[in-house]
Amino acid sequence: MHTSIEDLVAELTTSGSETLDTDTVNQLKRRLKHDESDQAIIQTFQALQLALEKRHAQVRLSALQLANIVFCRSHQFRLLVVENLPRWFELVLGTNHKKLPAPVQYAQQLRDMAAEIYYMWVERFGNGYQRLVYGFRYLRFIEQMDFKRAVKEYKRKDPERIRARRKIRLEAQSEYLKRSLVSVQADYMRTRQSINEALDTLDNCFAILVPEIVDIFGSHGATAGTTNNDDDDGDLDEVLAIMAANRQSIDININPERVLEAEEDTENSAVFDVIRDYLRLCVQVYSPRVQIWKQKLDRIDDSAELAGLVDGLDTRISVAIEKCRDLGIDFAYMDEPRDDEEDTDEFEDAPAPVVNKQQRIRQVQQKRNSVFAMYGQQVLKQDPTYIEPSLLRDQHNHPQADIHQEEGPTNSVEAKLRETAPVVSYGADLEYWGQREVNANTTGLEIRHRFLGSARDEPMLSEAALDTLQKRAVYYQEPERKEIKACRAPLPSGRLCPRRDLVKCPLHGAIVPRDEQGQLKAGFLPEEEAEAPSSSITTAERIEDLNQNDVNALARKHQTKAKTKTKAKKPKLASTRKAKLTGIKRLQQTISRKR
Amino acid sequence: MAGTSLNSIVRSRAQGLILADTSQHQISRSVFATLALCETKRLARAHTAAIHSLSIDAVQHRYVLSTGTDTSIQLFDLESTGQINPTRCVLAGSGHTNTVTSVEWYSVDNGMFSTASLDHTVKIWDAHAMTEASQFDLECRVFSQKMSPTGAHALIAAGCESPYIRLCDLRSGAFAQSLLAHESASMSVDWSPVDAYMLASGGTDGRLQLWDIRQAGSHVCDFGNSESNTCAHDGSINGLLFTDDGQRLVSAGLDHCARVWNTASPQTPTVEIQTGAENDKPRTSTTLSTKTVEMALTTATDGTTSTKVLFIPSTSTCEVLVVDVCTGEVITRLDAHFASVTCAAWRPSFGELYTGGADSNVVAWSMREVLDSTQAALRTNAWSDSEPDDNV
């Protein structure tokens, strides 16, 4: 019993962190669990009541969290809370026109959390403590509190619902696996016949083409000292075992060229054709299908039997394919389309189209132009009827390419003028330059009124309109702005001086390069060792006599001293002072209100 | 002698330490001191705004009617336990169009009830079909209405905003009498349960008057000291109740005080009960407060022969005071509402109290009850085993 309950509660509620410190909470729990006379519970309640009465939203928040923990566990505590329920409503929910204390963001959090917690209490304990239900009705109908979020959170976190959801998920999963197993089995049963047939045929073909080692053995005659007279295949292993035991060995020379009689020639072509047919089947149809089965069966646990069978098939197929490779069969023929589609009635398991998420996103982002459907596509460049809209060029950049002197300097005056004349790109003003009478009707159609008849005269452009046409707009270019530097001297409030000037700051003197802390960058200030050691701060008689540099130096010294004192930041309670309403904040507020 | 247990009272009586009537008195008190929030019975949420009036039928003591600001009238059957849903109701807005201030069962049977509302009408309803049977238009806001519990006549006394108390005759469908009662409004009326023609009325001027409607002049007397010209209450009177022997009259006022008067001697009240907190100043606002308060009394059938217990809502807190009418001492305070309590109704022979308040709840109170297993399970400690178990 080192720390009292009041101290524990005070520690927990004034920590300033979002969640309660688990060690301290456990300490408190330990104390309360073994409390026989309910004294500790009463003390906790009183300490929490005190904490809730504090005018700081963070303290109330932590107090509420702690109260929730004890409420869910102790009957006595529940009775005490239920007795004081109206006051607690006022303190954490702001009922009865009571305001929740600053800071503002924590006040809102407090209210939301209180709604959630209270709803959970009503759901769990409402049946045993009727006043909770009465309080809930009061909050909903008279104070008109919105419990929708609280209900959602409760439903989400309700352990029963979580269990139910998990159960449903597991059941669905096992259902899926069962169905998967059944489908693989059915597939296997259906195609087992044809796969085995294919593999057997292939084996026979291989046997025809490549004689067994036993036959080679048999044809060349045994050179080892075998005791056995019968030369069956089955005894071969025995023979070899006995030989190995007797440290005898057989030297077998197999001439690869001679053994592999598997070369394509007129005799073997039929066999090879058969091999090729079945090989194509194996590679294109059976092998992928078996792979898919293997994948599916991998995820199912109790499919050992079927998995074994499928594995066996897989090995046989791969061995056959290897043998075909060894035979030197070129696999390229498989890409050609077949003439006769034998397996049209058999659907092949095509792998699902893998759509890259990135591709999909890119496709969506390329929004179609509503007017020009094929805008931006590269194909259009090949279309001779398509003219790419050229970007507006800067009117001051004019292409000089076509200006060339065809006639020589026949007219010297003209030539001189040409030198000094400004070269201007063609535009409407040049088109209409010097014209006085311009036809306004550019359609070429006769203007005819229903009743009044045709126009006697052609409509002409007005003077004002013609004037505008003959003008050229010149766009002003903004000159390059020079960046005015900020003073950035350290201010006593901790900020950097924001004044901007080309030359000097009225308070801090010349504007010199400073780093992020406001310290002068090294090597800029002239050395002061030559000056008198006593700074002007001690010798100055009036403020005007103070040398700004000495003031700066002093300020720097103080700053470095202060810096060494600060330690690692630990969470503390937010300040309750209202943030100053500056002009920018006021503007933001009006904008957000209007929205 | 609060807190004396039943055992000690009986023991003292057995030893002859106290007299018979004192012990009876103490026993009743200790019984009523156990009145607490009922955990096994709960009326379902039916109102969405403040409740103004409750009425339990006088015949079977089985049905309760509740009305309030949301203009709906709900009927509950009190026989069942657990959550009681309204068996019948008049939907909000389908009957009255403004706050219903008072509801009262017909005193003879429970086939009919009457309501008064701020929409200037007093309506009579058929309880079986929950439809309106007839209506009286008073042309000003009606604050209370009551019919005589003796059943000798079918007159409804309606206290409304005008200085007249109007008696509505059910038999003829017209107004029988108008009594010029108070200067401005009469907030509450009550008939004597003994004399069929005696009526008490209290108004916003603080005067409490007794009427005999058979007489020509009607006015019998004014309660309160007529020599010094003080009224019965400093503020307006917003609740009146006769005891069932007709000898006492309880009046509750907005001056945070309830007075018990002897009808035989109207000069001074016999008992004064503080209904507000100690430092509360009497509400002397000029605006008319429409808050009537309904009190409840235990009856002779409750078996508490010598004690009459009054249940009166407090004016400043959300409590209901349980008061001994003869002595004026507060037996206990019932605190479960979240806003001010406006009405109380006692269910005789069952020992249950129902209170309605501005927080839209009708709360049930009872004296002794047995919790079922699930409730008892909830009301235990639940420290989990995984929690640390050190004795540090």
Interface residues (C-beta under 8 A of the other chain):
Chain A: N26 Q27 K29 R30 L32 K33 H34 C72 R73 S74 H75 Q76 R78 E83 L85 P86 F89 T95 R124 F125 N127 G128 Y129 Q130 R131 V133 Y134 G135 R137 Y138 F141 I142
Chain B: L37 C38 E39 R42 R45 H47 T48 A49 A50 C318 D335 A336 H337 F338 A339 A358 D359 S360 N361 V363 L371 T374 Q375 A376 A377 L378 R379 T380 N381 A382 W383 S384 E387 P388 D389 D390 N391 V392
